[in-house]
Amino acid sequence: MTKLGSESRPLRVAIVGSGPSGFYAAEAVANSGLAVEVNIIEKLPAPFGLVRYGVAPDHPKLKKVTMIFHQIAEKPNVNYFGNVKVGEDVSLQELESCHDAVVFCYGAETDRQLNIPGENLPGSHTATEFVAWYNGHPDYKNSTFDLSCEDVVIIGQGNVAADVCRILSKSVEELNKTDIAEYAVEALSKSKVRRIHVVGRRGAAQAKFTSRELKELEALPNCLSSVDAEEIALNAADDIELADPTNYNTVDCVEAFKRMSEQSDANTDKEIKFHFLLSPTAFHGHEKLEAMSFARNQLIGEAFSQAAEATDSTLGIPCGLCFRSIGYRGKPIADAPFDERRGLVPNEKGRVICDDSNLNRNLYVSGWIKRGPSGIIGTNRADSIETVETLLADLERIENNSKAKADLSLASLLQHKRIPYVDYEHWKRIDAAELLVGKTLGKTRNKFTSVTDMLIVANLDVSGIDYDYPGQSEAY
Amino acid sequence: MPHIVTDKCLGCRFTECVETCPVSCFHEGEDQLFIDPDACIDCSACVPACPIHAIYEDCDLPDEFEHMVEINEEKAGDLPVIRSKQEPLPGAEERKTELGF
């Protein structure tokens, strides 16, 4: 029997990333019955990943999952190290020198490109950037979006597109009560946006919304959700897809689109218009975005694998702002293996597949950077449970390969390197300050968007650090 | 709007839903599971996880299952939390096929 996981030699696991997959991996390791030490490492001061920086401000109930993360973080054998970037502040080798295994849970933060002409014109953005911006992500606080145009195009028909629609169409009064970034409400209060075109490459029966999100758009006051009846005509393959008993979500969505097509014009300020069977071919404009061109598609292929094929027919949509919402994409980290084509870390049930140069490293992966950027918060719990099951089954191999030095701890390593890490008590101070300031503003929370301000509030030593926010400190 | 486990769960009790729940709000009875409506955060991860579509969001609940709303609340109060998947009941796979899934 291996000694690893016993009181005299606890299993030491580093978890890179503090979003859902990271916390659930920590939970699974902590609940393994072994003696363990779990260190959750996060590059930002604040934990929770996309629960904090992705879930829309008007979906506060989903954010209650942080109460579970809080319970996990407060377990005696779980520690949080925020403001520590793996690959910069600490190398992967250094992590391996003070842990028996490393689990990558750092998600997918960049986006997929359309790779069409004009993609970099001012006015062409990603939904991921917009979401991070309105959610107060420190790296995106300086983003600007030209909201002076009347028409916005969103490429993609999933729940992120739905989030962008709601934030663009809700009133300042509604947004003001949430935890949306102050600068975002201010910018949105001056918005002239009237029409939001949500464009999908395939048909109504292939849109990726969950029916709840779509019905939420349908129910928005002061915003008409519309669709042209011709665009939602179903083909034979669609009928087969809709007849499948597991496809109830799509049946609901198609019914919602049908209702939208039968509506008469309501007298609303804003409109969300769903377009189907269109693929963008170019962004147009002189110095900034003025219009987009699309190829009309038809669907070919069998049910459940219908593909969009361009016809010769084209369409233009004038617009001043475009958000592509065609999926997040992962990035490589440090010198860990990476599958460039799929944008994830190659693995077998969570055990990282290492090439010859990387054999005998105890590397694991969970969450979006393991299986790609799909699924919702809870999907990552089941995923992390699988990864940790694999890790625990590998215990003997992990013990043999471990490079962890018994007398080296992550805390002492970071202190020696003078990295001002945010531990969980520090985070609780930042959290309390955000709630306090939020209360004075009538919001659920006012997030700090400056890393330096968070470190100040956490009572960390910021001497020698450059202040990262133009203008006045929010700490005042 | 919380989610409700209907009595479609009876006879199968796959428990595929349990590990997708981000807040572990499932409670286990011998024959079926129940969701604590106060703990549920409406993420809907459990709905597609169930192989036989036994779970509905409250507003989508077919009329014939209305009585399950109160039953979930009541039973969740009495029964222990279930955090890990378990073996389904004997005959679960056959029942799933019979139901057309």
Interface residues (C-beta under 8 A of the other chain):
Chain A: P20 Y24 N31 K61 L62 K64 V65 M67 I68 T210 S211 R212 P245 T246 Y248 N249 D252 I376 I377 G378 T379 N380 R381 A382 I385
Chain B: E19 T20 C21 P22 V23 S24 I41 D42 C43 S44 A45 C46 V47 P48 A49 H53 E57 D60 R83 S84 L99 G100 F101
